[in-house]
Amino acid sequence: MVQPLVYCRSSQDLAKSVAQELAIPAFHSNVKCFNNKELVVSLGKSFREVVVIASTTNHDEWMELFLLLDALRSAKNVVLCLTYMGYSRQDQQEENESFGAGLFSRLLDTMNISSCIILDNHCEPLLRTPTRHISARRIFEADISKKYKPDYVAVVSPDIGGAYRADLSAKSLGCDFAICNKAKNVFGKLKSMYKLGDVSDKICVLIDDMVDSGSTLCYASDVLMSAGAKDVVAYCTHGVLSDGSIKKLEKSALTEIVLTDSIAHPQPLPEKFRKLSIASLIAEAIRCIL
């Protein structure tokens, strides 16, 4: 396989690791910015077949990806690997309200994409483009099994929505399973939380698709410690980590927060955080498509 790889600025380190796994060349796009912050994306050469790796945590990253895909409009085969798909949390269609997950899926469907790879998306991919949905669950489970004995562990979902994911990991690891159920106020703010399942004297492993503000994980760790847990750690695929979240998580009862490198962070994260690489997982998914 000689199909080259092109990456957006937000995915530079991960893309280079994936290219190394696949033994293919990696190229970066050239991004220029006008005074009014309008972006222009160009490529130094033409590509007939190409793999694109990107992460879209904000508006600029989405726009850079769309412009890069437009620059590749003459390519015959474009495989897009979207390690984090922003706006996927807007997955409910309410009257007179935006439906972000559907909108950005429709926009991607208009681009020159042959197939798509998405990692632990918050909702089921809504793309019409052939899509392969992959998960970091296997990487997390391998790490958990190396660190802890199953008899001393309870895998915990921090909310009802992630219960299926956490239950699969609990069964795979052969350990107990519990859920933290959330109650929210009319404005969607977390109001209270309680646990379902016995976690006494257990090392509680919270598993979730993302951590943004950190409020859910902080609440859950407090609830679990109050219920007699011995320790609480968290495994989250996407470290969105919005403003203030890192300090909040550092002060929490969590002893460790494990993330993947699906989202790059400009500054090194504190000691409580640890990252696992998904390069081999992405490379395997790309091999299955090409």
Secondary structure, 3 states (H helix, E strand, C coil): CCCCEEECHHHHHHHHHHHHHHCCCEEECEEEECCCCCEEEECCCCCCEEEEEEEECCHHHHHHHHHHHHHCCCCCEEEEEEEEECCCCCCCCCCCCCCHHHHHHHHHHCCCCCEEEEECCCCCCCCCCCEEEECCHHHHHHHHHHHCCHHHEEEEECCHHHHHHHHHHHHHHCCEEEEEEEEECCCCCEEEEEEECCCCCCEEEEEEEEECCCHHHHHHHHHHHHCCCCEEEEEEEEECCCCCHHHHHHHCCCCEEEEECCCCCCCCCCCCEEEECCHHHHHHHHHHHC
